């Protein structure tokens, strides 16, 4: 899946506003330990940077399907 983004940080900021579990994680970390929020953001940006090219983040996923025998 190809997701348009201006930068890895832009991708993270968008996810922090729209992805429910990520919204809750950032809220929790901000309330309990702001240093962990900064560390999380650095790590997230570093991971996304590996998949960022030409203003696009490539997100691989595995699609499986069960069959009844």
CHARMM internal coordinates of N, CA and C (Angstrom, degrees):
IC EDIT
DIST 1 N 1 CA 1.4266
DIST 1 CA 1 C 1.5223
ANGL 1 N 1 CA 1 C 107.05
DIST 1 C 2 N 1.3038
ANGL 1 CA 1 C 2 N 117.64
DIHE 1 N 1 CA 1 C 2 N 133.34
DIST 2 N 2 CA 1.4538
ANGL 1 C 2 N 2 CA 122.61
DIHE 1 CA 1 C 2 N 2 CA 179.71
DIST 2 CA 2 C 1.5196
ANGL 2 N 2 CA 2 C 109.41
DIHE 1 C 2 N 2 CA 2 C -107.17
DIST 2 C 3 N 1.3329
ANGL 2 CA 2 C 3 N 116.19
DIHE 2 N 2 CA 2 C 3 N 124.53
DIST 3 N 3 CA 1.4605
ANGL 2 C 3 N 3 CA 122.20
DIHE 2 CA 2 C 3 N 3 CA -177.52
DIST 3 CA 3 C 1.5183
ANGL 3 N 3 CA 3 C 108.50
DIHE 2 C 3 N 3 CA 3 C -116.38
DIST 3 C 4 N 1.3448
ANGL 3 CA 3 C 4 N 118.30
DIHE 3 N 3 CA 3 C 4 N 119.93
DIST 4 N 4 CA 1.4536
ANGL 3 C 4 N 4 CA 119.71
DIHE 3 CA 3 C 4 N 4 CA 178.95
DIST 4 CA 4 C 1.5320
ANGL 4 N 4 CA 4 C 111.45
DIHE 3 C 4 N 4 CA 4 C -67.87
DIST 4 C 5 N 1.3267
ANGL 4 CA 4 C 5 N 115.80
DIHE 4 N 4 CA 4 C 5 N 140.00
DIST 5 N 5 CA 1.4664
ANGL 4 C 5 N 5 CA 121.67
DIHE 4 CA 4 C 5 N 5 CA 178.15
DIST 5 CA 5 C 1.5168
ANGL 5 N 5 CA 5 C 108.39
DIHE 4 C 5 N 5 CA 5 C -158.07
DIST 5 C 6 N 1.3114
ANGL 5 CA 5 C 6 N 115.99
DIHE 5 N 5 CA 5 C 6 N 149.47
DIST 6 N 6 CA 1.4624
ANGL 5 C 6 N 6 CA 120.10
DIHE 5 CA 5 C 6 N 6 CA 178.37
DIST 6 CA 6 C 1.5247
ANGL 6 N 6 CA 6 C 111.72
DIHE 5 C 6 N 6 CA 6 C -78.60
DIST 6 C 7 N 1.3388
ANGL 6 CA 6 C 7 N 116.37
DIHE 6 N 6 CA 6 C 7 N -29.20
DIST 7 N 7 CA 1.4564
ANGL 6 C 7 N 7 CA 122.23
DIHE 6 CA 6 C 7 N 7 CA -179.68
DIST 7 CA 7 C 1.5255
ANGL 7 N 7 CA 7 C 107.86
DIHE 6 C 7 N 7 CA 7 C -164.12
DIST 7 C 8 N 1.3210
ANGL 7 CA 7 C 8 N 117.47
DIHE 7 N 7 CA 7 C 8 N 169.47
DIST 8 N 8 CA 1.4671
ANGL 7 C 8 N 8 CA 118.53
DIHE 7 CA 7 C 8 N 8 CA 174.84
DIST 8 CA 8 C 1.5338
ANGL 8 N 8 CA 8 C 111.85
DIHE 7 C 8 N 8 CA 8 C -60.05
DIST 8 C 9 N 1.3206
ANGL 8 CA 8 C 9 N 116.36
DIHE 8 N 8 CA 8 C 9 N -36.52
DIST 9 N 9 CA 1.4642
ANGL 8 C 9 N 9 CA 120.26
DIHE 8 CA 8 C 9 N 9 CA 179.00
DIST 9 CA 9 C 1.5280
ANGL 9 N 9 CA 9 C 110.85
DIHE 8 C 9 N 9 CA 9 C -66.54
DIST 9 C 10 N 1.3124
ANGL 9 CA 9 C 10 N 116.91
DIHE 9 N 9 CA 9 C 10 N -38.21
DIST 10 N 10 CA 1.4654
ANGL 9 C 10 N 10 CA 120.75
DIHE 9 CA 9 C 10 N 10 CA 176.88
DIST 10 CA 10 C 1.5215
ANGL 10 N 10 CA 10 C 110.07
DIHE 9 C 10 N 10 CA 10 C -63.21
DIST 10 C 11 N 1.3039
ANGL 10 CA 10 C 11 N 116.96
DIHE 10 N 10 CA 10 C 11 N -41.94
DIST 11 N 11 CA 1.4592
ANGL 10 C 11 N 11 CA 121.21
DIHE 10 CA 10 C 11 N 11 CA 177.69
DIST 11 CA 11 C 1.5252
ANGL 11 N 11 CA 11 C 110.42
DIHE 10 C 11 N 11 CA 11 C -60.72
DIST 11 C 12 N 1.3409
ANGL 11 CA 11 C 12 N 116.59
DIHE 11 N 11 CA 11 C 12 N -44.08
DIST 12 N 12 CA 1.4661
ANGL 11 C 12 N 12 CA 120.87
DIHE 11 CA 11 C 12 N 12 CA 179.61
DIST 12 CA 12 C 1.5233
ANGL 12 N 12 CA 12 C 111.08
DIHE 11 C 12 N 12 CA 12 C -64.10
DIST 12 C 13 N 1.3144
ANGL 12 CA 12 C 13 N 117.82
DIHE 12 N 12 CA 12 C 13 N -45.95
DIST 13 N 13 CA 1.4686
ANGL 12 C 13 N 13 CA 120.61
DIHE 12 CA 12 C 13 N 13 CA -179.64
DIST 13 CA 13 C 1.5272
ANGL 13 N 13 CA 13 C 111.23
DIHE 12 C 13 N 13 CA 13 C -60.83
DIST 13 C 14 N 1.3087
ANGL 13 CA 13 C 14 N 116.79
DIHE 13 N 13 CA 13 C 14 N -39.81
DIST 14 N 14 CA 1.4640
ANGL 13 C 14 N 14 CA 120.45
DIHE 13 CA 13 C 14 N 14 CA 177.41
DIST 14 CA 14 C 1.5255
ANGL 14 N 14 CA 14 C 110.25
DIHE 13 C 14 N 14 CA 14 C -64.09
DIST 14 C 15 N 1.3171
ANGL 14 CA 14 C 15 N 117.06
DIHE 14 N 14 CA 14 C 15 N -45.12
DIST 15 N 15 CA 1.4575
ANGL 14 C 15 N 15 CA 120.68
DIHE 14 CA 14 C 15 N 15 CA 179.59
DIST 15 CA 15 C 1.5307
ANGL 15 N 15 CA 15 C 111.34
DIHE 14 C 15 N 15 CA 15 C -64.49
DIST 15 C 16 N 1.3217
ANGL 15 CA 15 C 16 N 117.35
DIHE 15 N 15 CA 15 C 16 N -37.69
DIST 16 N 16 CA 1.4631
ANGL 15 C 16 N 16 CA 120.88
DIHE 15 CA 15 C 16 N 16 CA 179.15
DIST 16 CA 16 C 1.5275
ANGL 16 N 16 CA 16 C 111.86
DIHE 15 C 16 N 16 CA 16 C -63.84
DIST 16 C 17 N 1.3106
ANGL 16 CA 16 C 17 N 117.75
DIHE 16 N 16 CA 16 C 17 N -25.95
DIST 17 N 17 CA 1.4690
ANGL 16 C 17 N 17 CA 121.90
DIHE 16 CA 16 C 17 N 17 CA 179.86
DIST 17 CA 17 C 1.5240
ANGL 17 N 17 CA 17 C 112.97
DIHE 16 C 17 N 17 CA 17 C -91.53
DIST 17 C 18 N 1.3354
ANGL 17 CA 17 C 18 N 117.94
DIHE 17 N 17 CA 17 C 18 N -22.99
DIST 18 N 18 CA 1.4606
ANGL 17 C 18 N 18 CA 119.18
DIHE 17 CA 17 C 18 N 18 CA -169.45
DIST 18 CA 18 C 1.5282
ANGL 18 N 18 CA 18 C 115.53
DIHE 17 C 18 N 18 CA 18 C -120.70
DIST 18 C 19 N 1.2974
ANGL 18 CA 18 C 19 N 119.45
DIHE 18 N 18 CA 18 C 19 N -23.94
DIST 19 N 19 CA 1.4729
ANGL 18 C 19 N 19 CA 121.96
DIHE 18 CA 18 C 19 N 19 CA -178.02
DIST 19 CA 19 C 1.5256
ANGL 19 N 19 CA 19 C 108.92
DIHE 18 C 19 N 19 CA 19 C -90.47
DIST 19 C 20 N 1.3261
ANGL 19 CA 19 C 20 N 117.08
DIHE 19 N 19 CA 19 C 20 N 109.71
DIST 20 N 20 CA 1.4551
ANGL 19 C 20 N 20 CA 122.73
DIHE 19 CA 19 C 20 N 20 CA -173.74
DIST 20 CA 20 C 1.5184
ANGL 20 N 20 CA 20 C 115.70
DIHE 19 C 20 N 20 CA 20 C -46.48
DIST 20 C 21 N 1.3307
ANGL 20 CA 20 C 21 N 119.61
DIHE 20 N 20 CA 20 C 21 N -54.22
DIST 21 N 21 CA 1.4667
ANGL 20 C 21 N 21 CA 119.26
DIHE 20 CA 20 C 21 N 21 CA -179.50
DIST 21 CA 21 C 1.5322
ANGL 21 N 21 CA 21 C 112.79
DIHE 20 C 21 N 21 CA 21 C -62.28
DIST 21 C 22 N 1.3165
ANGL 21 CA 21 C 22 N 116.73
DIHE 21 N 21 CA 21 C 22 N -34.94
DIST 22 N 22 CA 1.4603
ANGL 21 C 22 N 22 CA 119.95
DIHE 21 CA 21 C 22 N 22 CA 179.63
DIST 22 CA 22 C 1.5234
ANGL 22 N 22 CA 22 C 110.80
DIHE 21 C 22 N 22 CA 22 C -71.77
DIST 22 C 23 N 1.3258
ANGL 22 CA 22 C 23 N 117.25
DIHE 22 N 22 CA 22 C 23 N -37.05
DIST 23 N 23 CA 1.4654
ANGL 22 C 23 N 23 CA 121.35
DIHE 22 CA 22 C 23 N 23 CA 175.66
DIST 23 CA 23 C 1.5250
ANGL 23 N 23 CA 23 C 109.43
DIHE 22 C 23 N 23 CA 23 C -57.65
DIST 23 C 24 N 1.3311
ANGL 23 CA 23 C 24 N 116.32
DIHE 23 N 23 CA 23 C 24 N -48.94
DIST 24 N 24 CA 1.4656
ANGL 23 C 24 N 24 CA 121.14
DIHE 23 CA 23 C 24 N 24 CA -178.70
DIST 24 CA 24 C 1.5295
ANGL 24 N 24 CA 24 C 111.54
DIHE 23 C 24 N 24 CA 24 C -65.06
DIST 24 C 25 N 1.3308
ANGL 24 CA 24 C 25 N 117.48
DIHE 24 N 24 CA 24 C 25 N -39.98
DIST 25 N 25 CA 1.4543
ANGL 24 C 25 N 25 CA 120.46
DIHE 24 CA 24 C 25 N 25 CA 179.48
DIST 25 CA 25 C 1.5209
ANGL 25 N 25 CA 25 C 110.91
DIHE 24 C 25 N 25 CA 25 C -61.71
DIST 25 C 26 N 1.3162
ANGL 25 CA 25 C 26 N 117.14
DIHE 25 N 25 CA 25 C 26 N -47.67
DIST 26 N 26 CA 1.4660
ANGL 25 C 26 N 26 CA 120.73
DIHE 25 CA 25 C 26 N 26 CA -178.47
DIST 26 CA 26 C 1.5324
ANGL 26 N 26 CA 26 C 110.43
DIHE 25 C 26 N 26 CA 26 C -65.02
DIST 26 C 27 N 1.3404
ANGL 26 CA 26 C 27 N 117.18
DIHE 26 N 26 CA 26 C 27 N -40.53
DIST 27 N 27 CA 1.4691
ANGL 26 C 27 N 27 CA 119.99
DIHE 26 CA 26 C 27 N 27 CA 176.99
DIST 27 CA 27 C 1.5267
ANGL 27 N 27 CA 27 C 110.88
DIHE 26 C 27 N 27 CA 27 C -60.59
DIST 27 C 28 N 1.3234
ANGL 27 CA 27 C 28 N 116.61
DIHE 27 N 27 CA 27 C 28 N -45.78
DIST 28 N 28 CA 1.4580
ANGL 27 C 28 N 28 CA 121.07
DIHE 27 CA 27 C 28 N 28 CA -179.62
DIST 28 CA 28 C 1.5245
ANGL 28 N 28 CA 28 C 111.26
DIHE 27 C 28 N 28 CA 28 C -62.81
DIST 28 C 29 N 1.3247
ANGL 28 CA 28 C 29 N 116.63
DIHE 28 N 28 CA 28 C 29 N -48.73
DIST 29 N 29 CA 1.4644
ANGL 28 C 29 N 29 CA 119.67
DIHE 28 CA 28 C 29 N 29 CA -178.98
DIST 29 CA 29 C 1.5210
ANGL 29 N 29 CA 29 C 111.53
DIHE 28 C 29 N 29 CA 29 C -64.19
DIST 29 C 30 N 1.3264
ANGL 29 CA 29 C 30 N 117.62
DIHE 29 N 29 CA 29 C 30 N -39.29
DIST 30 N 30 CA 1.4616
ANGL 29 C 30 N 30 CA 120.82
DIHE 29 CA 29 C 30 N 30 CA 179.36
DIST 30 CA 30 C 1.5280
ANGL 30 N 30 CA 30 C 111.11
DIHE 29 C 30 N 30 CA 30 C -63.13
DIST 30 C 31 N 1.3264
ANGL 30 CA 30 C 31 N 116.49
DIHE 30 N 30 CA 30 C 31 N -35.91
DIST 31 N 31 CA 1.4619
ANGL 30 C 31 N 31 CA 120.49
DIHE 30 CA 30 C 31 N 31 CA -179.13
DIST 31 CA 31 C 1.5204
ANGL 31 N 31 CA 31 C 112.50
DIHE 30 C 31 N 31 CA 31 C -77.14
DIST 31 C 32 N 1.3206
ANGL 31 CA 31 C 32 N 117.74
DIHE 31 N 31 CA 31 C 32 N -30.27
DIST 32 N 32 CA 1.4591
ANGL 31 C 32 N 32 CA 120.34
DIHE 31 CA 31 C 32 N 32 CA -174.37
DIST 32 CA 32 C 1.5246
ANGL 32 N 32 CA 32 C 114.35
DIHE 31 C 32 N 32 CA 32 C -102.02
DIST 32 C 33 N 1.3362
ANGL 32 CA 32 C 33 N 117.10
DIHE 32 N 32 CA 32 C 33 N -36.99
DIST 33 N 33 CA 1.4717
ANGL 32 C 33 N 33 CA 119.80
DIHE 32 CA 32 C 33 N 33 CA -175.27
DIST 33 CA 33 C 1.5260
ANGL 33 N 33 CA 33 C 110.17
DIHE 32 C 33 N 33 CA 33 C -157.42
DIST 33 C 34 N 1.3300
ANGL 33 CA 33 C 34 N 117.55
DIHE 33 N 33 CA 33 C 34 N 89.21
DIST 34 N 34 CA 1.4693
ANGL 33 C 34 N 34 CA 120.46
DIHE 33 CA 33 C 34 N 34 CA -178.10
DIST 34 CA 34 C 1.5306
ANGL 34 N 34 CA 34 C 114.38
DIHE 33 C 34 N 34 CA 34 C -56.59
DIST 34 C 35 N 1.3185
ANGL 34 CA 34 C 35 N 117.70
DIHE 34 N 34 CA 34 C 35 N -28.61
DIST 35 N 35 CA 1.4732
ANGL 34 C 35 N 35 CA 119.80
DIHE 34 CA 34 C 35 N 35 CA 178.87
DIST 35 CA 35 C 1.5305
ANGL 35 N 35 CA 35 C 110.15
DIHE 34 C 35 N 35 CA 35 C -65.46
DIST 35 C 36 N 1.3327
ANGL 35 CA 35 C 36 N 117.55
DIHE 35 N 35 CA 35 C 36 N -33.71
DIST 36 N 36 CA 1.4645
ANGL 35 C 36 N 36 CA 120.76
DIHE 35 CA 35 C 36 N 36 CA 178.50
DIST 36 CA 36 C 1.5245
ANGL 36 N 36 CA 36 C 111.16
DIHE 35 C 36 N 36 CA 36 C -69.74
DIST 36 C 37 N 1.3322
ANGL 36 CA 36 C 37 N 117.66
DIHE 36 N 36 CA 36 C 37 N -30.63
DIST 37 N 37 CA 1.4661
ANGL 36 C 37 N 37 CA 120.16
DIHE 36 CA 36 C 37 N 37 CA 176.16
DIST 37 CA 37 C 1.5195
ANGL 37 N 37 CA 37 C 109.20
DIHE 36 C 37 N 37 CA 37 C -63.41
DIST 37 C 38 N 1.3141
ANGL 37 CA 37 C 38 N 116.20
DIHE 37 N 37 CA 37 C 38 N -46.04
DIST 38 N 38 CA 1.4660
ANGL 37 C 38 N 38 CA 120.63
DIHE 37 CA 37 C 38 N 38 CA 179.42
DIST 38 CA 38 C 1.5297
ANGL 38 N 38 CA 38 C 110.72
DIHE 37 C 38 N 38 CA 38 C -62.29
DIST 38 C 39 N 1.3123
ANGL 38 CA 38 C 39 N 117.36
DIHE 38 N 38 CA 38 C 39 N -42.33
DIST 39 N 39 CA 1.4695
ANGL 38 C 39 N 39 CA 120.80
DIHE 38 CA 38 C 39 N 39 CA 179.06
DIST 39 CA 39 C 1.5196
ANGL 39 N 39 CA 39 C 110.51
DIHE 38 C 39 N 39 CA 39 C -65.25
DIST 39 C 40 N 1.3291
ANGL 39 CA 39 C 40 N 117.29
DIHE 39 N 39 CA 39 C 40 N -43.45
DIST 40 N 40 CA 1.4639
ANGL 39 C 40 N 40 CA 121.12
DIHE 39 CA 39 C 40 N 40 CA 177.55
DIST 40 CA 40 C 1.5200
ANGL 40 N 40 CA 40 C 110.67
DIHE 39 C 40 N 40 CA 40 C -58.45
DIST 40 C 41 N 1.3214
ANGL 40 CA 40 C 41 N 116.79
DIHE 40 N 40 CA 40 C 41 N -46.28
DIST 41 N 41 CA 1.4702
ANGL 40 C 41 N 41 CA 120.59
DIHE 40 CA 40 C 41 N 41 CA -178.47
DIST 41 CA 41 C 1.5242
ANGL 41 N 41 CA 41 C 111.28
DIHE 40 C 41 N 41 CA 41 C -63.15
DIST 41 C 42 N 1.3175
ANGL 41 CA 41 C 42 N 117.73
DIHE 41 N 41 CA 41 C 42 N -41.54
DIST 42 N 42 CA 1.4763
ANGL 41 C 42 N 42 CA 120.15
DIHE 41 CA 41 C 42 N 42 CA 177.25
DIST 42 CA 42 C 1.5196
ANGL 42 N 42 CA 42 C 111.15
DIHE 41 C 42 N 42 CA 42 C -61.05
DIST 42 C 43 N 1.3323
ANGL 42 CA 42 C 43 N 116.42
DIHE 42 N 42 CA 42 C 43 N -45.29
DIST 43 N 43 CA 1.4670
ANGL 42 C 43 N 43 CA 120.76
DIHE 42 CA 42 C 43 N 43 CA -179.34
DIST 43 CA 43 C 1.5221
ANGL 43 N 43 CA 43 C 111.14
DIHE 42 C 43 N 43 CA 43 C -66.48
DIST 43 C 44 N 1.3073
ANGL 43 CA 43 C 44 N 117.75
DIHE 43 N 43 CA 43 C 44 N -42.13
DIST 44 N 44 CA 1.4653
ANGL 43 C 44 N 44 CA 122.29
DIHE 43 CA 43 C 44 N 44 CA 178.97
DIST 44 CA 44 C 1.5271
ANGL 44 N 44 CA 44 C 109.96
DIHE 43 C 44 N 44 CA 44 C -60.84
DIST 44 C 45 N 1.3398
ANGL 44 CA 44 C 45 N 115.80
DIHE 44 N 44 CA 44 C 45 N -47.16
DIST 45 N 45 CA 1.4697
ANGL 44 C 45 N 45 CA 120.00
DIHE 44 CA 44 C 45 N 45 CA 179.61
DIST 45 CA 45 C 1.5239
ANGL 45 N 45 CA 45 C 111.44
DIHE 44 C 45 N 45 CA 45 C -61.37
DIST 45 C 46 N 1.3263
ANGL 45 CA 45 C 46 N 117.56
DIHE 45 N 45 CA 45 C 46 N -39.55
DIST 46 N 46 CA 1.4693
ANGL 45 C 46 N 46 CA 121.32
DIHE 45 CA 45 C 46 N 46 CA 179.88
DIST 46 CA 46 C 1.5231
ANGL 46 N 46 CA 46 C 111.06
DIHE 45 C 46 N 46 CA 46 C -65.31
DIST 46 C 47 N 1.3268
ANGL 46 CA 46 C 47 N 117.05
DIHE 46 N 46 CA 46 C 47 N -40.31
DIST 47 N 47 CA 1.4655
ANGL 46 C 47 N 47 CA 120.33
DIHE 46 CA 46 C 47 N 47 CA 178.86
DIST 47 CA 47 C 1.5157
ANGL 47 N 47 CA 47 C 110.63
DIHE 46 C 47 N 47 CA 47 C -66.79
DIST 47 C 48 N 1.3291
ANGL 47 CA 47 C 48 N 117.04
DIHE 47 N 47 CA 47 C 48 N -47.30
DIST 48 N 48 CA 1.4688
ANGL 47 C 48 N 48 CA 121.02
DIHE 47 CA 47 C 48 N 48 CA -178.42
DIST 48 CA 48 C 1.5282
ANGL 48 N 48 CA 48 C 110.82
DIHE 47 C 48 N 48 CA 48 C -63.95
DIST 48 C 49 N 1.3167
ANGL 48 CA 48 C 49 N 117.23
DIHE 48 N 48 CA 48 C 49 N -33.88
DIST 49 N 49 CA 1.4695
ANGL 48 C 49 N 49 CA 120.60
DIHE 48 CA 48 C 49 N 49 CA -179.40
DIST 49 CA 49 C 1.5239
ANGL 49 N 49 CA 49 C 111.88
DIHE 48 C 49 N 49 CA 49 C -57.66
DIST 49 C 50 N 1.3364
ANGL 49 CA 49 C 50 N 116.76
DIHE 49 N 49 CA 49 C 50 N -31.32
DIST 50 N 50 CA 1.4698
ANGL 49 C 50 N 50 CA 120.16
DIHE 49 CA 49 C 50 N 50 CA 178.59
DIST 50 CA 50 C 1.5284
ANGL 50 N 50 CA 50 C 112.09
DIHE 49 C 50 N 50 CA 50 C -66.72
DIST 50 C 51 N 1.3251
ANGL 50 CA 50 C 51 N 117.25
DIHE 50 N 50 CA 50 C 51 N -23.14
DIST 51 N 51 CA 1.4630
ANGL 50 C 51 N 51 CA 122.10
DIHE 50 CA 50 C 51 N 51 CA -176.22
DIST 51 CA 51 C 1.5291
ANGL 51 N 51 CA 51 C 112.67
DIHE 50 C 51 N 51 CA 51 C -111.57
DIST 51 C 52 N 1.3185
ANGL 51 CA 51 C 52 N 116.38
DIHE 51 N 51 CA 51 C 52 N 7.90
DIST 52 N 52 CA 1.4641
ANGL 51 C 52 N 52 CA 122.05
DIHE 51 CA 51 C 52 N 52 CA -177.31
DIST 52 CA 52 C 1.5278
ANGL 52 N 52 CA 52 C 110.33
DIHE 51 C 52 N 52 CA 52 C -99.46
DIST 52 C 53 N 1.3280
ANGL 52 CA 52 C 53 N 115.65
DIHE 52 N 52 CA 52 C 53 N 125.85
DIST 53 N 53 CA 1.4624
ANGL 52 C 53 N 53 CA 120.83
DIHE 52 CA 52 C 53 N 53 CA 177.28
DIST 53 CA 53 C 1.5257
ANGL 53 N 53 CA 53 C 109.14
DIHE 52 C 53 N 53 CA 53 C -157.00
DIST 53 C 54 N 1.3145
ANGL 53 CA 53 C 54 N 116.89
DIHE 53 N 53 CA 53 C 54 N 136.08
DIST 54 N 54 CA 1.4691
ANGL 53 C 54 N 54 CA 122.80
DIHE 53 CA 53 C 54 N 54 CA 178.22
DIST 54 CA 54 C 1.5284
ANGL 54 N 54 CA 54 C 112.12
DIHE 53 C 54 N 54 CA 54 C 51.79
DIST 54 C 55 N 1.3179
ANGL 54 CA 54 C 55 N 115.75
DIHE 54 N 54 CA 54 C 55 N 48.26
DIST 55 N 55 CA 1.4769
ANGL 54 C 55 N 55 CA 122.32
DIHE 54 CA 54 C 55 N 55 CA 177.42
DIST 55 CA 55 C 1.5221
ANGL 55 N 55 CA 55 C 112.44
DIHE 54 C 55 N 55 CA 55 C 58.76
DIST 55 C 56 N 1.3136
ANGL 55 CA 55 C 56 N 115.76
DIHE 55 N 55 CA 55 C 56 N 34.30
DIST 56 N 56 CA 1.4651
ANGL 55 C 56 N 56 CA 121.31
DIHE 55 CA 55 C 56 N 56 CA 179.12
DIST 56 CA 56 C 1.5243
ANGL 56 N 56 CA 56 C 109.10
DIHE 55 C 56 N 56 CA 56 C -142.55
DIST 56 C 57 N 1.3267
ANGL 56 CA 56 C 57 N 115.28
DIHE 56 N 56 CA 56 C 57 N 137.68
DIST 57 N 57 CA 1.4602
ANGL 56 C 57 N 57 CA 121.33
DIHE 56 CA 56 C 57 N 57 CA 173.88
DIST 57 CA 57 C 1.5259
ANGL 57 N 57 CA 57 C 106.76
DIHE 56 C 57 N 57 CA 57 C -103.73
DIST 57 C 58 N 1.3184
ANGL 57 CA 57 C 58 N 115.79
DIHE 57 N 57 CA 57 C 58 N 122.24
DIST 58 N 58 CA 1.4637
ANGL 57 C 58 N 58 CA 120.65
DIHE 57 CA 57 C 58 N 58 CA 178.07
DIST 58 CA 58 C 1.5152
ANGL 58 N 58 CA 58 C 108.35
DIHE 57 C 58 N 58 CA 58 C -88.78
DIST 58 C 59 N 1.3236
ANGL 58 CA 58 C 59 N 116.40
DIHE 58 N 58 CA 58 C 59 N 121.05
DIST 59 N 59 CA 1.4601
ANGL 58 C 59 N 59 CA 121.58
DIHE 58 CA 58 C 59 N 59 CA 178.96
DIST 59 CA 59 C 1.5205
ANGL 59 N 59 CA 59 C 108.26
DIHE 58 C 59 N 59 CA 59 C -114.39
DIST 59 C 60 N 1.3171
ANGL 59 CA 59 C 60 N 115.84
DIHE 59 N 59 CA 59 C 60 N 111.92
DIST 60 N 60 CA 1.4554
ANGL 59 C 60 N 60 CA 120.47
DIHE 59 CA 59 C 60 N 60 CA 177.07
DIST 60 CA 60 C 1.5204
ANGL 60 N 60 CA 60 C 108.74
DIHE 59 C 60 N 60 CA 60 C -84.25
DIST 60 C 61 N 1.3013
ANGL 60 CA 60 C 61 N 115.80
DIHE 60 N 60 CA 60 C 61 N 149.85
DIST 61 N 61 CA 1.4463
ANGL 60 C 61 N 61 CA 120.42
DIHE 60 CA 60 C 61 N 61 CA 174.52
DIST 61 CA 61 C 1.5166
ANGL 61 N 61 CA 61 C 109.01
DIHE 60 C 61 N 61 CA 61 C -150.61
DIST 61 C 62 N 1.2988
ANGL 61 CA 61 C 62 N 115.17
DIHE 61 N 61 CA 61 C 62 N 157.27
DIST 62 N 62 CA 1.4458
ANGL 61 C 62 N 62 CA 121.91
DIHE 61 CA 61 C 62 N 62 CA -179.53
DIST 62 CA 62 C 1.5189
ANGL 62 N 62 CA 62 C 108.08
DIHE 61 C 62 N 62 CA 62 C -107.63
DIST 62 C 63 N 1.3040
ANGL 62 CA 62 C 63 N 117.10
DIHE 62 N 62 CA 62 C 63 N 123.18
DIST 63 N 63 CA 1.4539
ANGL 62 C 63 N 63 CA 122.09
DIHE 62 CA 62 C 63 N 63 CA 178.20
DIST 63 CA 63 C 1.5128
ANGL 63 N 63 CA 63 C 108.27
DIHE 62 C 63 N 63 CA 63 C -105.91
DIST 63 C 64 N 1.3242
ANGL 63 CA 63 C 64 N 115.84
DIHE 63 N 63 CA 63 C 64 N 123.08
DIST 64 N 64 CA 1.4555
ANGL 63 C 64 N 64 CA 120.43
DIHE 63 CA 63 C 64 N 64 CA 179.20
DIST 64 CA 64 C 1.5184
ANGL 64 N 64 CA 64 C 109.86
DIHE 63 C 64 N 64 CA 64 C -122.75
DIST 64 C 65 N 1.2946
ANGL 64 CA 64 C 65 N 114.73
DIHE 64 N 64 CA 64 C 65 N 161.24
DIST 65 N 65 CA 1.4606
ANGL 64 C 65 N 65 CA 120.10
DIHE 64 CA 64 C 65 N 65 CA -178.41
DIST 65 CA 65 C 1.5201
ANGL 65 N 65 CA 65 C 108.26
DIHE 64 C 65 N 65 CA 65 C -143.30
DIST 65 C 66 N 1.3177
ANGL 65 CA 65 C 66 N 115.63
DIHE 65 N 65 CA 65 C 66 N 135.08
DIST 66 N 66 CA 1.4598
ANGL 65 C 66 N 66 CA 120.21
DIHE 65 CA 65 C 66 N 66 CA 178.21
DIST 66 CA 66 C 1.5279
ANGL 66 N 66 CA 66 C 108.88
DIHE 65 C 66 N 66 CA 66 C -90.61
DIST 66 C 67 N 1.3148
ANGL 66 CA 66 C 67 N 114.89
DIHE 66 N 66 CA 66 C 67 N 146.56
DIST 67 N 67 CA 1.4568
ANGL 66 C 67 N 67 CA 119.99
DIHE 66 CA 66 C 67 N 67 CA 175.08
DIST 67 CA 67 C 1.5216
ANGL 67 N 67 CA 67 C 108.10
DIHE 66 C 67 N 67 CA 67 C -126.09
DIST 67 C 68 N 1.3005
ANGL 67 CA 67 C 68 N 115.09
DIHE 67 N 67 CA 67 C 68 N 138.64
DIST 68 N 68 CA 1.4607
ANGL 67 C 68 N 68 CA 120.59
DIHE 67 CA 67 C 68 N 68 CA -179.95
DIST 68 CA 68 C 1.5156
ANGL 68 N 68 CA 68 C 108.52
DIHE 67 C 68 N 68 CA 68 C -83.19
DIST 68 C 69 N 1.3128
ANGL 68 CA 68 C 69 N 116.19
DIHE 68 N 68 CA 68 C 69 N 132.38
DIST 69 N 69 CA 1.4636
ANGL 68 C 69 N 69 CA 120.13
DIHE 68 CA 68 C 69 N 69 CA -178.88
DIST 69 CA 69 C 1.5169
ANGL 69 N 69 CA 69 C 109.47
DIHE 68 C 69 N 69 CA 69 C -100.96
END
COOR INIT
IC SEED 1 N 1 CA 1 C
IC BUILD
